[in-house]
Amino acid sequence: MNLKTKLTLITVLLFNIVLIAQEAVIKGTVVSAKDGVPIPGANVIILNTSKGTTTDFDGKYQITTSKGEVLQVSYIGYLSQTITIGDQTTIDVSLEEDLAQLEEVVVVGYGSRRKSDVTGSVSSVKTDELTAFPVLDAAQALQGRAAGVDVQSNNGGEPGAPISIKIRGNTSINASSNPLIVVDGFVGANMPQAGDIESMQILKDASATAIYGSQGANGVVLITTKKGKSGKLNIDFNSTYSVQTTSNRLDLLNADEFADYQTQVIANQAITSGSTASPYVQGDSDTDWQDLIYRTGNTQNHQLSVSGGSDKVNYYASGTYFSQNGILVNSDYERASFLSNLNAQVTDRLKVGLNLTGGLSTKSGVSTQSDGSVTVGGDDVVSLAMRFAPDKGIYNSDGTFSINDQVGDPVDNPWAVATQRDDDTEIENFRANFFADYQIIEGLTFKTTFGISTKNTFRGVYMPRTLAITAGRGLDGRAIIEEDKSKSVLTENYLTYNKEVGKGNLTLLAGLSYQKNTNKGFYNEGTGTISDGFSYYGLYTATSLIQPEDGDVYLREKEIQSQFGRINFDYDDKYLITATVRRDGASNFAANEKYAIFPSGALGWKVSNEDFLSDSETISNLKLRASYGVTGNPSIDPYNSLAKASTLYASRNMSTVQAVTPDQPANPDLKWESSYQSNFGIDLGLLNNKITLSVDYYNIDTKDLIMVNNGLADYIGFVNDEILVNAGEVKNKGIEIFLSTKNITNDDFSWTTDFVFSKNKNTVTSLINGDDWFGNGAPSYFSVSNTYILREGEEVGLFYGYDYAGVYQGGALPAGTATIPGAVAGDPLFTDLDESGDITNDDRTIIGNPNADFTWGITNNLTYKNFDFNIFFQGSQGGEIFNMTNVQLNNGDANTTSGYFNNAWTATNTNTNQPRVGNNSFREISSRFVEDGSYIRLKNIAIGYNLPSSVLENIGIEKLRLSLSAQNLLTITNYSGLDPEVSYFGDEGGEDGNNTATNTTRGFDFGSYPTVRSVSFSLNLTF
C-alpha cells in the first residue's frame, strides 16, 4: 500500500470519527404550555432530512441528530417550535396552543381531520354555544347555530317535549327524515347533556356522510363527550335556575262580550235558516280560562363533574339533575343522568376505554295538541281554554265540574282536564361502549368497539269519572298503559393507516360493522275501573277492554351489517382527495334488495397555498370543495316487505270465533330510498382569518321513495289496501352561508360575530302514477279532509282548500266568485275555479306554502375584562301558517278573539275582510286562515362576570362565573296566533307523529303547548 493510499484511508477514517463524534442522541418531553400535560403523538423531525419520530403516551421522544441541525416539534392545535441543536442531550419542549387552529380540528366518521383538510360539508358547533342558555336537550341549542340545520320542538315549551332536527330539508315522505346521532362512536345514540359535550360536528353532504351509508341520507350529528386529562383533579359545578312565563296569550272575549257575540251568532244563523232567534242566556260566571291553566313555571339544572388522570389513566365523570315545572298547571319533567369516560394506556401500543351513560326521567303531562277525538280524551287543555265559554265557572252548583253544554260540542272544562287527568311517562336509558385501540406498526392502528344501549319507556294515562264527557256517564273511568323496550347492540372493527408519500399524506380506513336493534312493547286500554283511586293501575279492574288493534302488541327486530372504507390523500398541502364506500345489508328490506352500496368522492383545492397567493396579506385562506355521492335511508319498520295476516271476528256454528285473513301481499323488491347528493363549497379567510366565510350549494335527489300504494282492488281480498312500494322522488336544493368576524380583539376588549344563513327548496318531482297525494292537518272533529297536498312540481305539504275572495256584500256576485248555498250579505266569498256557479270540492286549490324562504341566526359575543356579553337573534322568512285555532274560534260555536268580534262584517261595518259572525261556512279550510309566519326572535341575551383570580385563590376556587340571561324575550311577527314556530300534525300525528305526518304536515297551528319566555341565573364553579 503506497503512501498516497494510506493518507487517503487515514483521512476518511478521521472524517468518519468526526461525524460519529458530532452525532448525539437527544431525549426530551413535549408538553402543553398551558397546563404542563404531556402531548402524545407530537411530530419530532429534523428539518430538511428524512429523520423523525413521534412522542409516546407520556410525551417522551428520542432522536439521533447532529450539532447544527434544526429540530422541529409540531402537533395539531399547537404552534410549531424549532430548536437548533447545540451541545444539548435533553431538550424539553412546551408547545403553545394555536387558538385559531384548535377550533379547526373536526371529528369525522371513524376519525378526525384538520378543518383545512376536510373536503365535505361539515359544520362545527362551539361548546359555549351549546351551553349559552339552559336547555333540556343539546339539540335545542342548535337552532340558528349551524347553516342548513332546522331545529324545532314538536310541542312548543312542553316539559320533556321531543326535538325535531332536519338537515337540508326532508328527504323522504314515509321514512324518517331525522339525522343519525353518533355519540362517542355509538351509532343511533341519544343526545347527551349539553354540559358533557366536548365537540359537535354536523355532517351534511355525501362526502361526509357516506361512511355511514344507508343511515346517512338525512345527515349525521357527531358528538364527542368530555374526557379527562393528565394532571390535577378538577371539580366543576354548574347550576342554573330559570323562571318561565307564557310568551303570548290570545285576546279572548270575557263573559259579557261572549254573551253579546253568541246573541249575534244566533241572530245571524236564524237569518240564514229563516228561523226565529232567541237571545243567548248568559251564565253567572266570568272565567278567564287562560289565567286558570297558565302559571309561572321554572327550570333548574345542576351538574357536578370531576376529571383528571395520570400518565397512564384519565377519567371524566359527571352527574346532572334537571327539572322543569311547566307553565301549564300539572305539567312537569324531571331527569337525573350520569356520564363517565375512562381511558387507559395499557402499553405503548394498546389503549382501552369505557364510556358509560344513563338516566331516569319522569314526565307528568297535560293533554295538548288535540287529535280531535274529543269523546275519548283526545282534546287538549290549550284549545279548550280558547273554546270554552267564559260565562261558566269551574264547578256546577252540585260541585261537579262544568261542561260546555250550551254552545258547540260538549267538552270537559280545561281546568278539569288539566288537574284531573293523569298522564305519566317514565324513561330509563343506559349505554355502555368499550373500545380498544392497538398500534400494530408505525402508522397502522386497529380499533375495535363493542356497545349496548337500552331504553325502557312506561306511560300511564287515566281519565277519572269526574271528566264527564271523556270518562264519565257510564264509562266509569278510562285507563291506558303502554310500554316500550328497545335495545341496540353494536360492534365495529376497523384499521387506519397513515403514511407520508412524497409531498403527500395518505390515510386509509377499512372496517366492518354489525348492529342489531330490538323493539317490543304493548298498548292496553279499558273503561269501567273499580275506583279512580287506583289511577291507570286500575286497568286490571276494567270491565270493558278496548279491542287491540294491529301493532298494539309488537316485537320488531332489525339487523344491519356493513363493510366500509375511505381514502384520504392530500398532496403538498394543496390538493385533497376523499373517496368513501360502504356496503350495507339490512334485514328490514325485501329478499331481493337487502344489500346496497353507497359510494362518494370529493376533491379539494387549497388555492391559498399556491405560490401566487401564499404571500397575500389579504387572503389568508381559500379552499374550493366539490363532492358527489349516494346515501341511503333504511328507516322503515321491519316486516313491511313480507306478506302479513291479520285477525278478525267471524261466526261459526252460531258463535263468534277469531279468524285469520290476508292483510297485505309481499313485496320482494322493496328497497332502500337513495339520495344522490352533490355539493360545491368555498372556504375563505381574510386578513389573517379575522373574517372567515363558508358557502355551500347543494342538490339532493332522493329516489325510490317508499310510499303507500292503495291501488289494490277490494276483490283481491286483502284487508289492507295500503302497501309500501318504491315509487316517487323528491329534490332538495339550497345554499348555506356561515360568516364569522373578529371585529375587535385586544387585551381588554373583544367582539366577534357569527352569522348563519340557510335557504332550502324542497320539490316533489315524482309520485305514484303522477297522482296528487293528500293529507289532513286538522283535528278529526273538524270533519274535513285533504288540508294539504303533495303534487309533482310543487313543494312538499302545500296548504289545500278554498281561495277566500272576501265578504259578500249582497246583490250580484263579483265575477269569478261564488258562495256556499244560502248565502246572504256578510257571508264569505270564494273563487269559483271551475266556473260552475257553486262552491264544490272542485274549487279547492293550493292556498299557501308552509316552507320558509330562508332561515338565519346571528350571534354577537363581547368581552370586557372580566365581563362577557352575548346576544343571539334567530329568524325565519317566508313560511306561511294555517291557523287552525282561528278556524275553530271563528266558527261561532266557541269563544272567539276580540280581533274577529270587533272587525266582523255587520250592516254598519261593511268595509272589512272578515265575514259576519255565525256565517254560513262551517270550519272552512280556506286561505282566510293562512297567515305569514315570518319572525325575528331575540333567542338569548346574557351577561356574565368572572371573579378575578386574585380574589378566588385565597378561598381555594380556580374559577367562579355568575351570569344572568333571558330567552325568547322578544318576537317580531305578524302572525296572530300564540307563536310562529308551529308543529301541529292534526289527526295523523300528535306530538310524537308518524314519519308521514312529520315529513309532510307542516305549518299547522292548533292547541300546541306555548313557547315560554325565561329569565335564567347561572353559577359556574371550578375547584
PyMOL commands that set and color helices and strands:
alter all, ss='L'
color gray80, all
select helices_A, chain A and resi 3-22+99-102+115-117+127-130+138-142+194-196+206-215+255-273+289-293+374-376+381-387+414-420+468-471+532-541+591-593+607-609+714-716+768-770+780-782+841-843+884-889+898-903+927-929+949-955+986-988+995-1000
alter helices_A, ss='H'
color red, helices_A
select strands_A, chain A and resi 23-32+43-46+52-54+60-66+70-74+81-84+93-95+105-108+111-114+122-125+149-153+163-167+180-183+186-187+197-203+220-225+231-246+297-309+313-325+332-345+350-364+422-441+444-463+478-501+504-527+544-545+553-571+575-586+595-606+619-633+644-652+655-664+673-686+691-703+706-709+723-726+729-745+749-766+773-775+788-790+798-801+804-807+817-818+828-831+845-848+854-864+867-877+880-883+930-932+935-946+959-973+1004-1005+1012-1022
alter strands_A, ss='S'
color yellow, strands_A
deselect
rebuild
show_as cartoon
